[in-house]
Amino acid sequence: MEKTTKTEIPYYYKSIDWDRLVSEYEPPIEFMEGTWKWSRDQIETTQLKRLKETLERGSKIPFFQKLWAKHDFDPSDVKSLEDMHKIPQYTIDDIRESIERKPPFGDYQSLLFEDAAHTPLRFYTSGGTTGAPRPTIYSQWDREVGAILSARTFYLQGIRPGDAVINAWAYSTHNAAWIMDHALWHWNGAIPITTGTGNVTPTQKQVEFAKNYGAAAITATSDYLLHIAETAKKMGYDPKTDFNFKTMLSFGDTKAVEEAFGIPAYDSYAFHEVQYVAAECPAKQGLHIFEDAFIVEVCDFETGEPLPPGHRGNIVVTCLYKTGTQQIRYNIQDISGMYEEYECECGSVHKRLEYFQGRSDTMVKLRGVNVWPEACGKIIQEHDYLNGEYFCYVERVKPEGKPARDEMTIMVETKAQETDSYKVQQEVVELLKQKVGVQINVEVVAPDSLREKTGHGERAKLKRFEDRR
């Protein structure tokens, strides 16, 4: 007689050690009274211990075995945090090669779908704004720690139990909206109102939700928060006085959001594989890194060497909590700098990142000058007749009788239809030349003309650049 195998489900509620979880990675209230107040010595002792554990896990993954062998690196080479520079970096390009080498997941995963038979797993991909989406399989531990880090961010920025929060991120294969939802519900005691972007729930409807249900906050990009404020005005509301808002959970230009809503707005730094890395505190002196969970470096664009505070370079992240995919000196190619080390006004000595300044992989070299689209976007905000919306593209052109060269064009929207476009165009060309140091073409367009290109009002993360070469 054939033997039958009993099916067992790896129930979520008993698949991890919850006491160990909250002991190692403290939830918001415990964090503010504990890890947040750690000394530099306690932070660095914990980091070194967790770094060695992370290197051990990485040594079992084919991706790192290949990368480290290529650079003649062994985890035993790391004796202290000063040895971080010995660990080889990698970029998104290496991840793409890994996927080509072993489709569809690549050889950088330590868990695959079949492992869900014995442990709860989640699958998400990056948004694909800088290329093909990157798949990541998350263990239950990784998702819970990621949610705790997110909850710390929201608590630090004013969210409390009982607060209703409009979650206006895209509920898609990208994990951003989902981890925020998880954090608000499970670890903040808040009530997420899961609207998604304007493409899912019309912005007018989101304004109605915020009004009718007394939302305390909205989590979205700064671009979309400003769109919500403008929509509210068109509906006859004053964003500063007609709502129950007390804080805005933003990414990007928080100053403009604060002016629009008349309340504090806070920035954060996060990305697909590791969720929240750093968050702004009420002192607004940079983005505090969650150093019990990450080691963050800023490294030179060309050499990859770590840079001292005050110098701009690529953000390189080592994640210390992951049990699924590992991120060990991952050069994410986001541009920032590190603040000098001193105690913040909030009382914490956790290191602080400067605010996001663009991506180095969208950098365009024009006549020997490095130009970033995001930097151009910040400059055009200085012009009184522009609304701040922009879209850049670069193309290869060959002027008659001259050698071919790269040219960048920035398309900018005016605030009003009747603006003197030629005058504005000439002024912006001159402004960019003064600030950037090279000629950039400017195309002035009417208000709302760039929505189709950027995804404004529909996408959570707007597209600002296109390489047409």
C-alpha positions as CSV (number, residue, x, y, z in Angstrom):
1,M,0.0,0.0,0.0
2,E,1.4,3.4,-1.0
3,K,2.3,5.7,1.9
4,T,0.7,9.1,1.9
5,T,2.7,12.2,3.1
6,K,1.0,14.5,5.4
7,T,1.0,18.1,4.2
8,E,2.1,20.7,6.8
9,I,1.7,24.4,6.4
10,P,4.5,26.7,7.7
11,Y,2.2,28.9,9.6
12,Y,3.4,32.5,9.8
13,Y,2.6,33.0,13.5
14,K,5.0,30.2,14.6
15,S,7.7,30.3,11.9
16,I,10.1,32.7,13.7
17,D,11.2,33.4,17.2
18,W,9.3,36.7,17.9
19,D,11.0,37.3,21.2
20,R,14.4,37.1,19.6
21,L,13.2,39.4,16.8
22,V,12.1,42.3,19.0
23,S,15.2,41.8,21.2
24,E,17.6,42.1,18.3
25,Y,15.8,44.7,16.3
26,E,13.7,46.9,18.7
27,P,10.3,48.2,17.6
28,P,9.7,51.9,17.8
29,I,9.1,52.7,21.4
30,E,11.8,50.3,22.7
31,F,14.1,51.6,20.0
32,M,13.8,55.2,21.1
33,E,14.6,54.2,24.6
34,G,17.3,51.7,23.7
35,T,19.2,51.4,20.4
36,W,18.6,55.1,19.5
37,K,20.7,56.1,22.6
38,W,23.6,53.7,22.1
39,S,27.1,55.0,22.3
40,R,29.4,54.7,19.3
41,D,31.3,51.9,21.0
42,Q,28.1,49.9,21.4
43,I,27.0,50.6,17.8
44,E,30.3,49.5,16.4
45,T,30.7,46.4,18.5
46,T,27.2,45.2,17.4
47,Q,28.0,46.1,13.8
48,L,31.2,44.0,13.7
49,K,29.5,41.0,15.2
50,R,26.6,41.2,12.7
51,L,29.0,41.9,9.8
52,K,30.9,38.6,10.5
53,E,27.6,36.7,10.6
54,T,26.5,38.4,7.3
55,L,29.8,37.5,5.6
56,E,29.3,33.9,6.8
57,R,25.9,33.8,5.2
58,G,27.2,35.4,2.0
59,S,29.9,32.8,1.7
60,K,27.3,30.2,1.0
61,I,25.7,32.1,-1.9
62,P,27.1,31.4,-5.4
63,F,27.0,35.1,-6.4
64,F,29.3,36.1,-3.6
65,Q,31.5,33.0,-4.0
66,K,32.2,34.1,-7.6
67,L,32.6,37.8,-6.8
68,W,34.9,37.3,-3.8
69,A,37.0,34.7,-5.7
70,K,37.5,37.1,-8.5
71,H,38.9,39.7,-6.1
72,D,40.8,37.2,-4.0
73,F,38.7,38.1,-0.9
74,D,38.0,35.8,2.1
75,P,35.6,36.7,4.9
76,S,38.5,36.0,7.4
77,D,40.2,39.1,5.9
78,V,37.8,41.3,8.0
79,K,39.1,41.6,11.5
80,S,37.5,45.0,12.3
81,L,35.2,47.6,10.7
82,E,38.3,49.3,9.3
83,D,38.7,46.3,7.0
84,M,35.3,47.1,5.3
85,H,37.2,48.4,2.2
86,K,38.7,45.0,1.6
87,I,35.2,43.6,0.7
88,P,34.5,43.8,-3.0
89,Q,31.7,46.1,-4.1
90,Y,29.1,45.3,-6.7
91,T,26.4,47.2,-8.5
92,I,23.0,46.7,-10.2
93,D,25.0,45.6,-13.4
94,D,26.4,42.6,-11.5
95,I,22.8,41.7,-10.4
96,R,21.7,41.8,-14.0
97,E,24.6,39.6,-15.0
98,S,23.6,37.2,-12.3
99,I,20.0,37.0,-13.6
100,E,21.4,36.3,-17.2
101,R,23.6,33.6,-15.7
102,K,20.8,31.8,-13.9
103,P,17.4,33.1,-14.9
104,P,14.9,34.1,-13.7
105,F,16.1,34.6,-10.1
106,G,19.8,34.9,-10.5
107,D,22.4,33.2,-8.3
108,Y,22.2,35.8,-5.6
109,Q,19.1,34.4,-3.9
110,S,19.6,32.0,-0.9
111,L,15.9,31.0,-1.0
112,L,13.7,29.9,-3.9
113,F,10.0,29.4,-4.3
114,E,10.2,25.7,-3.3
115,D,11.5,26.8,0.1
116,A,8.0,28.2,0.9
117,A,7.0,24.6,1.7
118,H,8.8,25.0,5.0
119,T,9.1,28.8,5.6
120,P,6.9,31.8,4.7
121,L,8.3,33.8,1.8
122,R,7.4,37.0,-0.1
123,F,8.4,37.9,-3.6
124,Y,8.9,41.5,-4.9
125,T,10.8,43.2,-7.6
126,S,12.4,46.6,-8.0
127,G,10.4,49.3,-9.8
128,G,12.5,49.1,-12.9
129,T,13.0,52.8,-13.3
130,T,16.7,52.3,-14.0
131,G,16.4,49.1,-16.0
132,A,14.9,45.6,-15.8
133,P,13.3,44.9,-12.4
134,R,15.4,43.0,-9.9
135,P,13.6,40.1,-8.2
136,T,14.1,39.5,-4.5
137,I,12.7,36.7,-2.3
138,Y,12.3,37.8,1.3
139,S,12.3,35.5,4.3
140,Q,9.8,36.1,7.0
141,W,12.6,37.4,9.3
142,D,13.7,39.9,6.6
143,R,10.1,41.2,6.1
144,E,9.5,41.6,9.8
145,V,12.8,43.4,10.4
146,G,12.1,45.6,7.4
147,A,8.7,46.4,8.8
148,I,10.2,47.3,12.2
149,L,12.7,49.7,10.5
150,S,9.8,51.3,8.6
151,A,7.8,51.6,11.8
152,R,10.8,53.3,13.5
153,T,10.8,55.8,10.7
154,F,7.1,56.6,11.0
155,Y,7.3,56.8,14.8
156,L,10.3,59.1,14.7
157,Q,8.3,61.3,12.2
158,G,5.2,61.6,14.3
159,I,2.9,58.6,13.7
160,R,1.2,57.2,16.8
161,P,-1.3,54.4,17.6
162,G,-4.8,55.3,16.3
163,D,-3.5,57.5,13.5
164,A,-5.1,57.0,10.1
165,V,-2.5,57.2,7.3
166,I,-3.2,57.5,3.6
167,N,-0.7,55.1,1.9
168,A,-0.4,56.6,-1.6
169,W,2.4,54.3,-2.9
170,A,1.8,51.9,-5.7
171,Y,0.6,48.5,-4.6
172,S,2.4,46.5,-7.2
173,T,5.3,44.0,-7.5
174,H,7.5,46.6,-5.8
175,N,7.6,46.2,-2.0
176,A,7.4,49.9,-0.9
177,A,3.6,50.2,-0.3
178,W,3.4,46.7,1.2
179,I,6.2,47.2,3.8
180,M,4.7,50.6,4.8
181,D,1.3,49.0,5.2
182,H,2.8,46.1,7.3
183,A,4.7,48.6,9.4
184,L,1.8,51.0,10.1
185,W,-0.6,48.2,11.0
186,H,1.6,45.7,12.8
187,W,4.3,47.8,14.5
188,N,2.9,51.4,14.8
189,G,-0.7,50.7,15.8
190,A,-1.8,53.0,13.0
191,I,-4.6,52.4,10.4
192,P,-3.3,52.4,6.8
193,I,-5.8,53.6,4.2
194,T,-4.5,51.7,1.2
195,T,-5.3,54.0,-1.7
196,G,-2.3,53.4,-3.9
197,T,-1.4,56.0,-6.5
198,G,-3.7,58.2,-8.4
199,N,-3.8,55.6,-11.2
200,V,-5.5,53.2,-8.7
201,T,-7.5,55.6,-6.6
202,P,-8.2,59.0,-8.2
203,T,-6.4,61.9,-6.4
204,Q,-9.8,63.6,-5.8
205,K,-11.0,60.4,-4.0
206,Q,-7.8,60.4,-1.9
207,V,-8.5,63.9,-0.8
208,E,-12.1,62.9,0.1
209,F,-10.7,59.9,2.2
210,A,-8.3,62.2,4.0
211,K,-11.1,64.6,4.8
212,N,-13.8,62.2,5.7
213,Y,-11.7,59.9,7.8
214,G,-9.5,62.5,9.5
215,A,-6.1,61.2,8.2
216,A,-3.2,62.2,10.3
217,A,-0.6,61.8,7.5
218,I,0.0,60.7,3.9
219,T,3.0,58.6,2.8
220,A,4.0,59.4,-0.8
221,T,6.8,61.0,-2.8
222,S,7.0,64.8,-2.5
223,D,5.9,65.1,-6.1
224,Y,2.7,63.3,-5.4
225,L,2.1,65.1,-2.1
226,L,2.3,68.4,-3.9
227,H,-0.2,67.1,-6.5
228,I,-2.6,66.1,-3.7
229,A,-2.3,69.6,-2.3
230,E,-3.1,71.2,-5.6
231,T,-6.0,68.8,-6.2
232,A,-7.4,69.7,-2.7
233,K,-7.2,73.4,-3.6
234,K,-9.1,72.8,-6.9
235,M,-11.8,71.0,-4.8
236,G,-12.2,74.1,-2.6
237,Y,-10.2,72.9,0.4
238,D,-7.3,74.7,2.1
239,P,-4.6,72.0,2.7
240,K,-3.3,73.9,5.7
241,T,-6.5,74.2,7.6
242,D,-9.3,71.9,6.3
243,F,-7.7,68.5,7.3
244,N,-6.5,66.6,10.4
245,F,-2.9,66.3,9.1
246,K,-0.1,66.5,11.6
247,T,2.9,65.1,9.6
248,M,3.8,64.1,6.0
249,L,5.9,61.0,5.4
250,S,7.7,62.0,2.2
251,F,10.6,61.3,-0.1
252,G,12.2,64.3,-1.8
253,D,11.6,68.0,-1.5
254,T,10.1,68.3,2.0
255,K,10.3,72.1,2.1
256,A,7.8,72.5,-0.7
257,V,5.5,69.9,1.0
258,E,5.7,71.8,4.3
259,E,4.8,75.1,2.5
260,A,1.8,73.4,0.8
261,F,0.4,71.7,3.9
262,G,1.7,74.0,6.8
263,I,2.9,71.0,8.8
264,P,6.3,69.1,9.2
265,A,7.3,66.8,6.3
266,Y,10.1,64.3,6.7
267,D,12.5,62.6,4.3
268,S,13.8,59.1,4.4
269,Y,16.1,56.8,2.4
270,A,15.2,53.3,1.4
271,F,15.5,51.0,-1.6
272,H,14.0,47.7,-2.9
273,E,16.3,45.0,-1.4
274,V,16.6,46.3,2.2
275,Q,13.7,48.7,2.8
276,Y,14.3,51.7,5.2
277,V,18.0,52.5,5.7
278,A,17.8,56.0,7.2
279,A,15.3,58.5,8.4
280,E,15.1,62.2,9.2
281,C,14.4,63.2,12.8
282,P,12.5,66.3,14.0
283,A,15.9,68.2,14.2
284,K,16.2,67.9,10.4
285,Q,19.9,67.6,10.4
286,G,20.3,64.8,7.9
287,L,19.0,61.2,7.7
288,H,19.9,59.0,10.7
289,I,21.1,55.5,9.6
290,F,19.7,52.5,11.5
291,E,23.2,51.4,12.4
292,D,22.1,48.2,14.2
293,A,20.9,47.0,10.8
294,F,23.3,48.7,8.3
295,I,26.8,49.8,7.6
296,V,26.7,52.7,5.1
297,E,29.6,54.2,3.3
298,V,29.9,57.0,0.7
299,C,32.5,56.0,-1.9
300,D,34.3,57.8,-4.7
301,F,32.5,57.6,-8.1
302,E,35.6,56.5,-9.9
303,T,37.9,54.7,-7.5
304,G,35.3,53.2,-5.1
305,E,37.4,54.4,-2.1
306,P,35.5,55.4,1.0
307,L,35.2,59.2,1.4
308,P,35.3,61.3,4.5
309,P,32.3,63.3,5.7
310,G,31.3,66.2,3.5
311,H,32.3,64.6,0.2
312,R,29.8,63.5,-2.4
313,G,29.9,60.0,-3.8
314,N,28.0,56.7,-4.2
315,I,26.1,55.2,-1.3
316,V,27.4,51.7,-0.6
317,V,25.2,49.6,1.8
318,T,26.0,46.5,3.8
319,C,22.8,45.1,5.3
320,L,23.3,43.3,8.6
321,Y,19.9,41.7,9.2
322,K,19.0,39.7,6.1
323,T,18.7,35.9,6.1
324,G,17.6,35.6,2.4
325,T,19.5,37.7,-0.2
326,Q,22.5,39.4,1.2
327,Q,23.6,43.0,0.4
328,I,27.3,43.2,1.2
329,R,28.9,46.4,0.0
330,Y,26.2,47.0,-2.5
331,N,27.0,50.2,-4.5
332,I,23.4,51.3,-5.1
333,Q,24.7,54.3,-7.2
334,D,22.6,56.8,-5.3
335,I,24.5,60.0,-4.7
336,S,24.9,61.5,-1.2
337,G,27.5,62.4,1.4
338,M,28.0,61.7,5.1
339,Y,27.6,64.3,7.9
340,E,30.4,64.9,10.4
341,E,30.0,62.7,13.4
342,Y,28.6,64.5,16.4
343,E,25.5,64.2,18.6
344,C,22.4,65.4,16.9
345,E,20.0,67.8,18.6
346,C,17.7,64.8,19.0
347,G,20.3,63.1,21.3
348,S,21.4,60.3,18.9
349,V,24.9,59.6,17.7
350,H,23.8,57.3,14.9
351,K,25.6,58.4,11.7
352,R,23.7,60.7,9.3
353,L,23.5,60.7,5.5
354,E,23.0,63.9,3.6
355,Y,19.8,64.0,1.5
356,F,19.5,62.1,-1.7
357,Q,21.1,64.0,-4.6
358,G,20.4,61.9,-7.6
359,R,21.9,58.8,-9.3
360,S,25.4,58.4,-10.7
361,D,24.1,56.0,-13.3
362,T,22.0,58.8,-14.9
363,M,25.1,61.1,-15.0
364,V,25.8,62.6,-18.4
365,K,29.2,64.0,-19.3
366,L,28.8,67.1,-21.4
367,R,32.1,68.7,-22.7
368,G,33.9,67.2,-19.7
369,V,31.4,68.3,-17.1
370,N,29.4,65.8,-15.1
371,V,25.7,66.6,-15.2
372,W,22.9,65.0,-13.1
373,P,19.3,65.4,-14.2
374,E,18.2,65.6,-10.6
375,A,20.6,68.5,-9.9
376,C,19.1,70.4,-12.9
377,G,15.7,69.7,-11.5
378,K,16.6,71.5,-8.3
379,I,18.1,74.4,-10.1
380,I,15.0,75.1,-12.2
381,Q,12.9,75.4,-9.0
382,E,14.7,78.7,-8.4
383,H,12.8,80.3,-11.4
384,D,9.6,82.1,-10.4
385,Y,7.7,81.3,-13.6
386,L,8.3,77.5,-13.5
387,N,6.2,75.0,-11.4
388,G,9.2,72.7,-10.8
389,E,8.1,69.9,-13.1
390,Y,10.8,68.7,-15.5
391,F,12.0,65.9,-17.8
392,C,15.5,65.4,-19.2
393,Y,16.7,63.5,-22.2
394,V,20.2,63.1,-23.7
395,E,20.8,62.3,-27.4
396,R,23.8,62.0,-29.7
397,V,23.8,64.9,-32.3
398,K,26.0,65.7,-35.2
399,P,26.0,69.4,-36.1
400,E,26.8,70.2,-39.7
401,G,30.5,70.3,-40.3
402,K,31.3,69.4,-36.7
403,P,32.0,66.1,-34.8
404,A,29.1,64.3,-33.1
405,R,28.6,65.0,-29.4
406,D,26.1,64.4,-26.6
407,E,23.5,67.0,-25.9
408,M,21.1,67.2,-23.0
409,T,17.7,68.9,-23.1
410,I,15.5,69.7,-20.1
411,M,11.8,70.2,-20.6
412,V,10.3,72.5,-18.0
413,E,6.7,73.4,-17.2
414,T,5.5,77.0,-16.7
415,K,3.1,77.9,-13.9
416,A,0.7,79.6,-16.3
417,Q,-0.3,79.1,-19.9
418,E,0.2,82.8,-20.9
419,T,3.9,82.9,-19.8
420,D,6.4,84.4,-22.2
421,S,8.1,81.1,-23.1
422,Y,11.0,82.5,-25.1
423,K,12.0,84.9,-22.2
424,V,11.8,82.0,-19.7
425,Q,13.7,79.7,-22.0
426,Q,16.6,82.2,-22.3
427,E,16.7,82.8,-18.5
428,V,16.7,79.1,-17.7
429,V,19.5,78.4,-20.2
430,E,21.6,81.1,-18.6
431,L,20.7,79.9,-15.0
432,L,21.8,76.3,-15.8
433,K,25.0,77.5,-17.5
434,Q,25.9,79.5,-14.4
435,K,25.1,76.7,-11.9
436,V,26.2,73.7,-13.9
437,G,29.0,75.1,-16.0
438,V,27.9,73.9,-19.4
439,Q,25.2,74.6,-22.0
440,I,22.0,72.6,-21.6
441,N,19.1,73.0,-24.0
442,V,15.8,74.1,-22.5
443,E,12.3,73.4,-23.9
444,V,9.5,75.3,-22.2
445,V,6.1,73.6,-22.2
446,A,2.7,74.3,-20.8
447,P,1.5,73.3,-17.3
448,D,0.7,69.5,-17.0
449,S,2.4,68.7,-20.4
450,L,4.9,66.3,-18.9
451,R,2.5,64.0,-17.1
452,E,2.7,61.3,-19.7
453,K,6.5,61.3,-19.6
454,T,7.0,61.5,-15.9
455,G,3.9,59.6,-14.7
456,H,2.9,62.5,-12.4
457,G,-0.3,61.6,-10.5
458,E,0.0,57.9,-11.5
459,R,3.4,56.6,-10.6
460,A,4.8,56.7,-7.0
461,K,8.4,57.2,-8.3
462,L,8.5,59.7,-11.2
463,K,10.6,59.1,-14.4
464,R,12.8,62.1,-14.9
465,F,15.4,61.0,-17.4
466,E,15.6,59.2,-20.8
467,D,18.8,58.2,-22.6
468,R,18.1,58.4,-26.4
469,R,21.6,57.8,-27.6
